[in-house]
């Protein structure tokens, strides 16, 4: 191993460790990795920012913008209306139909966007039919990942692998080159989802009436006793009794200090209490007890106020911030009323709570200001979509522009980067999306991560690191049949991607896979396909992909719940994907 190789591997190892540790944002980790690579000399200074001009960055940004315009158009909801009568027959019908729609949509738009469009539809059905949301949301999230395997633009790993193939062989993968393999995996996965929802919490019965229709854990809210009069002077137990057994007082905050409340402790004027319970029960308790919500910093008339329920996405600027530090009310006009965090009791005052992806929040603000504020905060509404998220904005224009762009790419008239760049410009020119919305829609952390890690991954290759790792793997695979060596790459990528961003996994593993194929005298194409499929197939954890994180809170899932459905689905991807890749992309060199 040369010094440059050792440095490159050390930087990569530290990058992976930082990703797994999770204390720093992954885009910052990528920037630090690039900076270390430039300072150490393994990335030449003149190539430090080459990633920002790479086609893959343009394609991903364009695809995000176009899919965002499609999501805001309301066209998908309109197309779903004929199916709604058939979706009231229980989860045995709801799961396969919703999963299939998400799957098809995620093949042509960003998979997170496809899931976000249909989550409110799932919640409407859950509330109207008594189906547990936990039976619907995880299958939809996994279907979004499966659908992304079908086309070049369905998921970032496919785009990156296509670019790497162009660098290595002079010809990228086409728009539909992924369709034969991805389609086989998606159809097999749909069968698993249609049957496997019964393995999830709430899936055994798939219903149980309206009480079971919303499986979120209890909300936590913070309330203040009045400065004088009732209920000051009562004991904690007497105040709790007003909740009729439905409300828990989890903490007492007095003079800025938090303590565990004792039943016999008497309350004082201006004390604050943390309350835990269902949203309706909390509302009734507040009205009955005479307390006031701490989160309501501005009194609004009933006809001016709107209360919304939503989930904090991984791209939200709130992630890692507190209400006070972010100045939520000052910047957006919204008040935080309550928070629900699956698997954890909240025992700190809401102003000091640091938001996490998947947190479910209740927000209140002026009705006219709520839609824009929710969009800027990247909070996905979970209620019955009373919020006009971009409807009546030339509803069928974005899908039409997307279809034209896809058609031009499929016909090899223009490259993918030009097609999606042009589609984005046309949509902006037609005012299907404003410039502000466009900047908010693009997932800039993903763009920065890609742009920063592309030169780093190139350094691993140019220093000979990929050939070195491929040589080690070739020794292990020497006694294997070729199809087993290709399966090994798929399994390794699948095992690594929960701890790295899937894009980072492909940037690291795809060159290794291609080099391994060369050393084994095999075609690199099936190995590249295997890496793309493995990197896009994270079904085992809630943290490896945004889709999985997005449904964790609303679905009421725990970490171990993902294994229930994710393990058989991962096995299906391998059992179907490996022979499908070998059949459509022969291992023997052409």
Phi, psi and omega in degrees: 000129180280169179296317179298320177297318180298318179295315180299317179291325178295317177297316179297318179298317178295323179297313179297318179298320179293322176299314182294320181298318172078007181282331179256146175302144186293333177290324176293321176301317180296319179295319177297322177298316178297317181298317179296322180293323179289315181298322182282346177093357180285339171247117180299146184301325182288346179251008185300323185249019180295334180296330182289341178257005182289144181302326184297326178293318178296318182296313181296315179297316179297317179297321178296316182293315181295316179294328175295321177294321177297318180297320182283344187288335184080000182294324181294315178299321179295320179292335181282340187304317178298338181274341187302319179301330181279349183267012180255018184257016178101169186294336179298332176262320185297315185298306181296325181289311179298318180296319180295318179295315178299319182298313180295317182294322182287346176288337183242351176229173178299135186297326177295320178296319179299317179294318182297326180295321190260352177300315178299326176298318179297322180289325174300314180296320180299317182288326185277333186247353180082009177285139176290127178304332180296337177282344186254318195289315180295317174302323178293319179297315179293324177296324178297321177292319180294319180297328179295343181285346194277329183232166179301320187264006183288333182205153183300319179305321179296318180296317183292318179298321178298317179295319180295324177295321179297320179295322185277322188240356179082001182219121179282168170291145178278173183303318185253011178296334180276347190297316181300311180287311181299322179296318178298315180294318182297317180294317177296320178296323179298322177297316179297317180295320182296333179258327190280351180300338179292344179281347185272158176301131184086352183275344181296319179259332180066022181176227182113020177091179185296329182297331181268359188283347181225103192263017179297146172293173183296149173278156172242131176227162182243130183229154183243139173285150178294160182293338179208157176084186182297140009262013175303141184098338176284161173276165177301319180296321180293321177293316181298329181297334178293342178278356176053039176082357183261350184238138175246136172266108188266341181202152176241128180245117183226125181055036177082357181254136181261139179217163175279124185289141175254141186305322185274355183288134181271141182275150181243159176303140178072005171298154174242147178228145172265128184245142179233132180172180175291155185302314181295320180293321178296318179300315180294322181294317179300315180294322185285327188269342182084010176283165175237144180286129180293327184292339182278092181276347182221124179284128181239143175295152185302323183279351179261338188268150172223131178253127183234153180241130184206169180247136179283119180277167181295340181267002183292138176293349178286336185302124181086351181257164174254164178301315182292315182293324180281340186057059186303312183291317182295325184270332185235345184080003180265148175248135175277118182265317183203160181224143173234130180229113185298132174082006181213131175278132180271122184235014177242156182297149189296330181293339181257000182285130177269126184288149176232154173301137181094349175299138176256130187234152169248123183239151180226138179191182177295135187305320183289335185268343187297311184303313181294321181295318179297321179294316181292330180275355184054049175252125183272120180292139181250353180282190186281034171053052171284347182281126182281077183283076172082012179289162182063029177247071180051057193314320185263001179291309180303314177299324180293315178298318178299316181298319179296316180298316179296321179296319179296321178292315181299326180274003179060033177281318180224156174293161181300318183298317180292321181298313183282328172297314179297319178299317180297317181295318180298316180297322178291321180293327179275003178062027172288345177206138178279164178297322178298316179296325179296315179295326179286332184283320182294130179278088187299325175301322178293318180298315180296318179301313180299310184298325182281324185275342179301311177296326179293316178294325176297324180295322177299321182284313185291334177278356181088009182293322181294320178295326180295311179295318179299326177296318176298315180293326180296324177296318179291328184266000185299324182271001182267153168291157183305320182294329178290323177296320178293321177297324178301318179295321179296317181293319179297314179298320179294326180284329184278324190298334176296336184259341174246160166298143184300328177295318178295323178300314181293318181301326181274315191274329184299313177298325178296316179298317180295320179292321177299316179300318180297317181292335178268005181060042179240165177289134180287339185303310180296329179290322175295317176301316181298318179295316180299316180294314180297318182291332182269001187246065177261097182245006190257343183224159175275358189251347186283334181220148183299325180300317181293320179294323185298326184265355186297308180292306181300327180275352181069032184273152168256167184306314185288346179294333182293331179292330185302312180262330185290326182293309176296329179289320177297318178298322178296317179302317181290313184294326179270319186292319183297306178295328179294317177298314181297328181284312185276338180230084186307142182285331180292137180297142181281000000 
